[in-house]
Amino acid sequence: MDTLKRVRSWVHVCTMWPFTVLAALPSAHLILITVVFSYLLFVHLARWRRYKHVHRKYAHRIQDPSSLTPSEAQDIMHTTLLWDIPSVLFNALSFAIVRTYAIPSISRILSGTKELQSSTVSKRYIDTAILVATYSTCPFRTGEAPSDFYATFASIEAADADPRAYVAIARMNWLHEKYTIKNEDYLITLAFVIFLPIRWAGRFGWRPLSPLEVHARYVFWRHIGELMNLRDIPSSAADFEAWAADYETRYMVPADSNHALAEGMLNELASSVPSFARGLFKRLIICTMDERMRIAMKLPAQPWALHLLVDVSAALIRFFGRHLLPPRPYPYCVVPVKANAECEGDGKLARMHPLLKVTKPWYLPRATGLWQVLESVTLALGLRGAADIPGPQYDDQGYRLEELGPSRWKDAGHLDVMRKASDMMGCPVEGVWARDGTK
């Protein structure tokens, strides 16, 4: 009996001591603790809200993932791509493209295009970002409801008249037709685009992707691959990942063309940071590569201290994002979602401005009003150079999807692209995105 009393007394002390401590605190401290606890609780609940919503919405697909449609996969992807970890996934997607530079058969083609030279690499980067962002965010015309994101920020009705996803894919296909690219090189690029962002989400994101989200990425990008007319796409995410690992082992090997592209990429990325920090910045970028990629690009090994710095930084990013930072109040968009957002009058073609700036202000409009004054001041003080100011040399009037790509092809292939897009949709391209002769 005495033992039972002692146990009860011990349990009472253990359960009541926090309240005893709180009662002894000054009221100001108690208020501070309450505010901090309430904030942390808010962050936790808000952080997981969209995750829980999309998993409730597609709970029936968790039991039968093989029935997931491309439109449903896109809706699921938008949770991470636009809301939860957009910066991580966007940078991972860019890095997935860079990873293809470590495949000699790909790097030789890219080197031959001369589009990754310092004067043109930023345009290629933004053009690729616009094309990928367009078919990632704009709906497929399959008769299904558009994603929650599109329905909220455009409209359900607009989805039936928005051809941009197909125009973007058609332009991408048209550009690829100019080169002799092996089917296997297309497949490994597709694999990098699917799986590298998944790994980066686990390494840098505040949460990893769930099995449903992983499968959704595979279903969505498999559909893109089918629209690109790729052959022999593996029938599951696991099979595709295994195929990619085997392909890397055999074909990701050192080559001078790999190194040339890697150096150009590092120089372009480093141009956005102060000159005194560029050397360190390049070395940190190398630390984000795995050994196979680094060796294939013939880049120098980095000291363990820099690798530790990257790993610690990644851990801090995960911790702060998960526990201390509230979720985004608005989606991370690279392109405007409303199809007629920048439609010009007087019979001119509708053009749009990206919501992303790279190292050069491609397709961005000229500043007006107070922003123009600030632009002039920073230019006069030497804080910005003339190359940082939007103008005709950067197509400041905006972009058309069927004009994207190397400047020498800006005025080529428009009707062919529209025809290809119409064939994919099963109906003509109409409205503000149509071109003469395509209605």
C-alpha positions in Angstrom: 0.0 0.0 0.0 2.8 2.4 0.9 4.4 1.7 -2.5 1.2 2.4 -4.3 0.9 5.7 -2.4 4.5 6.7 -3.4 3.8 5.8 -7.0 0.6 8.0 -7.0 2.5 10.8 -5.3 5.3 10.6 -7.9 2.8 10.6 -10.8 1.0 13.6 -9.3 4.3 15.5 -9.0 5.3 14.6 -12.6 2.0 15.7 -14.1 1.5 18.8 -12.0 5.0 20.3 -12.0 4.6 22.2 -15.3 1.5 23.9 -13.9 3.2 24.7 -10.6 6.1 26.3 -12.5 3.8 28.3 -14.7 1.8 29.5 -11.7 5.1 30.8 -10.1 6.1 32.7 -13.2 5.4 36.5 -13.6 2.3 37.3 -15.7 4.5 38.8 -18.5 6.4 35.5 -18.8 3.2 33.5 -18.8 1.8 35.7 -21.6 5.0 35.3 -23.6 4.9 31.5 -23.2 1.2 31.4 -24.2 1.9 33.5 -27.3 4.9 31.4 -28.4 2.9 28.1 -27.8 -0.1 29.5 -29.7 2.2 30.6 -32.6 3.9 27.2 -32.8 0.5 25.4 -32.8 -0.8 27.7 -35.5 2.3 27.0 -37.7 1.8 23.3 -37.2 -1.9 23.3 -38.0 -1.5 25.7 -41.0 1.6 23.9 -42.4 -0.3 20.6 -42.8 -3.6 22.0 -43.9 -3.1 21.6 -47.6 -1.4 18.3 -47.2 -4.3 16.9 -45.3 -6.8 18.4 -47.7 -5.3 16.8 -50.8 -4.9 13.4 -49.1 -8.5 13.4 -48.0 -9.6 14.4 -51.5 -7.7 11.6 -53.1 -8.0 9.0 -50.3 -9.7 6.6 -52.8 -6.6 6.8 -55.1 -4.3 5.9 -52.2 -5.9 2.4 -52.2 -5.9 2.3 -56.1 -3.0 4.5 -57.3 -3.0 2.9 -60.8 -6.3 4.7 -61.5 -4.9 8.2 -61.0 -5.4 10.4 -64.0 -2.9 13.1 -65.2 -5.3 15.9 -64.3 -5.6 14.4 -60.8 -1.9 14.0 -60.6 -1.4 17.7 -61.5 -3.8 18.7 -58.8 -1.9 16.7 -56.2 1.4 18.1 -57.4 0.2 21.7 -57.0 0.2 21.2 -53.2 4.0 21.0 -53.1 4.9 22.8 -56.4 2.9 25.9 -55.6 2.3 26.0 -51.9 4.3 23.8 -49.5 7.9 23.6 -50.9 7.9 25.5 -54.2 11.4 27.0 -54.0 12.9 23.6 -53.2 11.1 21.9 -56.1 11.8 24.7 -58.6 15.5 24.7 -57.8 15.5 20.9 -57.9 13.9 20.9 -61.3 16.6 23.3 -62.5 19.2 21.1 -61.0 17.7 18.1 -62.7 18.2 19.8 -66.1 21.8 20.5 -65.0 22.3 16.9 -64.1 21.7 16.0 -67.8 25.0 17.9 -68.5 26.8 14.9 -66.9 25.7 12.6 -69.7 28.2 13.0 -72.6 25.7 12.1 -75.4 23.5 15.0 -74.1 26.2 17.5 -73.2 27.7 17.1 -76.7 24.4 18.1 -78.3 23.9 21.0 -75.9 27.5 22.2 -76.5 26.9 22.1 -80.2 23.8 24.4 -80.0 25.9 27.2 -78.5 22.8 28.2 -76.5 24.6 27.7 -73.1 27.2 30.4 -73.7 27.2 33.3 -71.3 25.3 35.6 -73.7 22.4 33.3 -74.2 22.2 30.9 -71.2 19.9 33.1 -69.2 17.4 33.2 -72.0 17.5 29.4 -72.4 16.9 29.1 -68.6 13.9 31.4 -68.5 12.4 29.8 -71.7 12.7 26.4 -70.2 11.2 27.6 -66.9 8.2 29.2 -68.7 7.5 26.1 -70.8 7.7 23.7 -67.9 5.8 26.0 -65.6 3.0 26.5 -68.2 2.2 22.8 -68.7 2.7 22.1 -64.9 0.2 24.7 -63.8 -2.3 25.1 -66.7 -4.9 22.4 -67.1 -5.1 19.5 -69.5 -8.4 19.5 -71.5 -9.6 16.1 -70.5 -13.1 16.9 -69.4 -12.1 16.7 -65.8 -12.3 19.5 -63.3 -9.1 21.6 -63.2 -6.9 21.7 -60.1 -8.0 23.5 -57.0 -5.3 26.1 -57.7 -6.5 26.8 -61.2 -10.2 26.9 -60.2 -9.4 29.4 -57.5 -7.0 31.8 -59.3 -8.5 31.5 -62.8 -11.9 29.7 -63.1 -13.4 26.4 -63.9 -14.9 27.9 -67.0 -11.5 29.2 -68.2 -10.0 25.6 -68.1 -12.1 24.6 -71.1 -10.7 27.4 -73.2 -7.1 27.4 -72.0 -4.8 25.6 -74.5 -1.5 26.8 -73.0 -0.3 23.4 -71.6 -0.6 21.9 -75.1 1.0 24.9 -76.9 3.9 24.8 -74.5 4.4 21.0 -75.1 4.1 21.5 -78.8 6.7 24.3 -78.9 9.0 22.1 -76.8 8.6 19.2 -79.2 9.1 21.5 -82.2 12.4 22.7 -80.7 13.6 19.2 -79.9 12.9 18.1 -83.5 15.8 20.3 -84.6 18.3 17.9 -83.0 19.0 14.2 -83.2 18.3 13.0 -79.6 18.2 9.4 -78.6 15.0 8.1 -76.9 17.2 6.9 -73.9 18.5 10.5 -73.4 14.9 11.8 -73.3 14.0 9.1 -70.8 16.9 9.8 -68.5 16.0 13.5 -68.6 12.4 12.6 -67.7 13.7 10.4 -64.8 15.8 13.3 -63.4 12.9 15.6 -63.6 10.7 13.1 -61.7 13.1 11.8 -59.0 15.6 14.5 -58.2 12.9 16.9 -56.8 11.7 14.0 -54.7 15.2 13.6 -53.2 15.6 17.4 -52.7 12.2 17.6 -50.9 13.6 15.1 -48.4 16.9 16.9 -48.1 15.9 20.6 -48.1 12.1 20.7 -47.7 10.2 21.0 -44.5 8.6 17.7 -45.3 9.2 14.9 -47.7 6.8 13.9 -50.4 4.2 11.2 -49.5 3.8 8.0 -51.5 0.7 9.5 -53.2 2.7 12.6 -54.2 5.6 10.5 -55.5 3.1 8.5 -57.6 1.4 11.7 -58.8 4.8 13.0 -60.1 5.3 9.8 -62.0 1.8 9.9 -63.5 2.0 13.5 -64.5 5.5 13.3 -66.1 4.7 10.0 -67.8 1.8 11.8 -69.5 4.2 14.6 -70.6 6.5 12.0 -71.9 3.7 10.4 -73.9 2.8 13.8 -75.4 6.5 14.1 -76.4 6.1 10.7 -78.2 8.7 9.0 -76.0 8.9 5.2 -76.2 9.4 2.5 -73.6 8.6 4.6 -70.5 8.8 2.2 -67.6 5.4 1.2 -66.2 5.9 2.3 -62.6 7.9 4.8 -60.6 10.0 2.1 -59.0 10.8 0.5 -62.3 11.7 3.9 -63.8 13.9 4.8 -60.9 15.8 1.5 -61.2 16.2 2.0 -64.9 17.6 5.5 -64.3 20.1 4.2 -61.7 21.4 1.6 -64.1 21.6 4.1 -66.9 23.6 6.5 -64.8 26.0 3.7 -63.8 26.7 3.0 -67.5 26.6 6.4 -69.1 27.2 9.2 -66.6 31.0 9.3 -67.2 33.6 12.1 -67.4 33.8 14.1 -70.7 35.2 17.5 -71.7 31.7 18.5 -73.0 30.3 17.8 -69.5 32.9 20.0 -67.9 32.4 22.9 -70.3 28.7 23.0 -69.6 29.2 22.6 -65.8 31.7 25.6 -65.8 29.3 27.7 -67.8 26.4 26.8 -65.4 28.5 27.6 -62.3 29.6 31.0 -63.8 26.0 31.9 -64.7 24.7 31.0 -61.2 27.5 32.9 -59.5 26.9 36.0 -61.6 23.9 36.8 -59.3 26.0 37.0 -56.1 28.7 39.6 -55.2 32.0 39.1 -56.8 33.8 38.5 -53.6 31.5 35.5 -52.8 31.4 33.8 -56.2 34.2 31.4 -55.5 32.7 30.1 -52.3 29.2 30.0 -54.0 30.5 27.8 -56.8 32.1 25.4 -54.3 28.8 25.2 -52.3 26.9 24.3 -55.5 29.4 21.5 -56.1 28.7 20.2 -52.6 25.1 19.7 -53.5 26.1 17.2 -56.2 26.6 13.5 -55.6 30.0 12.0 -56.4 29.0 10.4 -59.7 27.7 13.7 -61.0 30.7 15.7 -59.8 33.2 13.2 -61.3 31.4 13.1 -64.6 31.5 16.9 -64.8 35.3 16.8 -63.9 34.8 19.2 -61.0 37.1 19.3 -58.0 36.3 17.5 -54.8 35.4 19.9 -51.9 36.6 19.7 -48.3 34.4 18.0 -45.7 33.8 21.3 -43.9 31.9 22.7 -46.9 29.9 19.5 -47.1 29.1 19.9 -43.4 28.1 23.5 -43.9 25.6 22.4 -46.7 24.2 19.6 -44.5 23.8 21.8 -41.4 22.2 24.5 -43.5 19.8 22.0 -45.0 18.9 20.8 -41.5 18.2 24.3 -40.3 16.1 25.0 -43.4 14.0 21.9 -42.7 13.6 22.8 -39.0 12.7 26.4 -39.5 10.3 25.6 -42.3 8.5 22.9 -40.5 8.2 24.4 -37.0 8.7 28.2 -37.1 7.6 29.6 -40.5 4.0 29.9 -41.4 2.9 28.6 -44.8 2.8 30.8 -47.9 -0.2 33.1 -48.1 -0.2 32.9 -51.9 1.0 30.4 -54.5 4.5 30.5 -56.1 3.8 31.0 -59.8 6.3 31.4 -62.6 3.7 32.3 -65.2 0.4 34.2 -64.8 -2.5 31.9 -64.5 -5.2 34.0 -66.2 -5.1 33.4 -69.9 -6.0 36.9 -70.8 -4.0 38.7 -68.2 -1.8 40.7 -70.6 -3.9 40.7 -73.7 -3.0 43.8 -75.8 -5.6 45.6 -78.0 -5.4 47.0 -81.5 -5.2 43.6 -83.0 -1.9 42.7 -81.4 -1.2 39.2 -80.2 -1.7 38.5 -76.5 1.6 38.5 -74.6 2.5 37.7 -71.0 5.3 38.6 -68.6 6.8 35.9 -66.4 6.6 36.2 -62.6 10.3 35.2 -62.4 13.5 37.1 -63.0 16.7 35.3 -63.9 20.1 36.8 -64.2 18.8 38.9 -67.1 15.4 40.6 -67.2 13.9 38.5 -70.1 10.3 39.3 -71.0 9.9 41.7 -68.0 8.1 45.0 -68.7 9.8 48.4 -68.3 9.3 50.1 -65.0 6.8 53.0 -64.8 6.0 55.7 -62.2 7.9 55.5 -58.9 9.6 52.2 -60.0 11.1 54.0 -63.0 12.5 56.7 -60.7 14.1 54.1 -58.4 15.5 52.3 -61.4 17.1 55.5 -62.7 18.6 56.2 -59.2 20.1 52.8 -58.8 21.5 52.9 -62.3 23.0 56.3 -61.7 24.6 55.1 -58.4 26.1 52.1 -60.1 24.0 49.7 -58.0 22.6 48.2 -61.3 24.0 48.0 -64.7 22.3 48.7 -68.1 22.2 44.9 -68.6 19.9 44.6 -65.6 17.2 46.9 -67.1 14.3 45.6 -69.2 14.3 46.7 -72.7 13.8 45.6 -76.4 16.9 43.5 -76.2 15.1 41.4 -73.6 11.7 41.3 -75.4 10.1 43.6 -72.8 6.8 43.4 -74.6 6.4 39.9 -73.2 6.5 36.4 -74.5 4.4 34.1 -76.7 4.7 30.4 -76.1 5.1 29.5 -79.7 8.0 32.0 -80.0 10.1 30.6 -77.1 13.5 29.1 -77.8 16.7 30.3 -79.5 16.4 33.8 -80.9 17.1 32.6 -84.4 13.8 30.6 -84.3 11.6 33.2 -82.7 9.7 33.8 -85.9 9.7 30.2 -87.1 7.3 27.2 -86.6 4.3 29.1 -85.2 1.6 27.5 -87.3 3.3 24.1 -87.0 3.2 24.5 -83.2 -0.4 25.5 -83.2 -1.3 22.5 -85.4 0.6 20.1 -83.1 -1.2 21.6 -80.1 -4.6 21.3 -81.8 -3.9 17.7 -82.6 -3.1 17.0 -78.9 -6.3 18.7 -77.8 -8.5 17.4 -80.5 -9.8 20.9 -81.3 -8.4 24.1 -82.7 -6.4 26.6 -80.6 -8.8 29.6 -80.1 -9.1 32.8 -78.2 -6.2 35.1 -77.2 -3.7 32.3 -77.8 -4.7 31.6 -81.4 -2.5 32.9 -84.2 -3.6 33.9 -87.7 -4.7 30.9 -89.7 -5.1 28.6 -86.6 -8.6 29.5 -85.5 
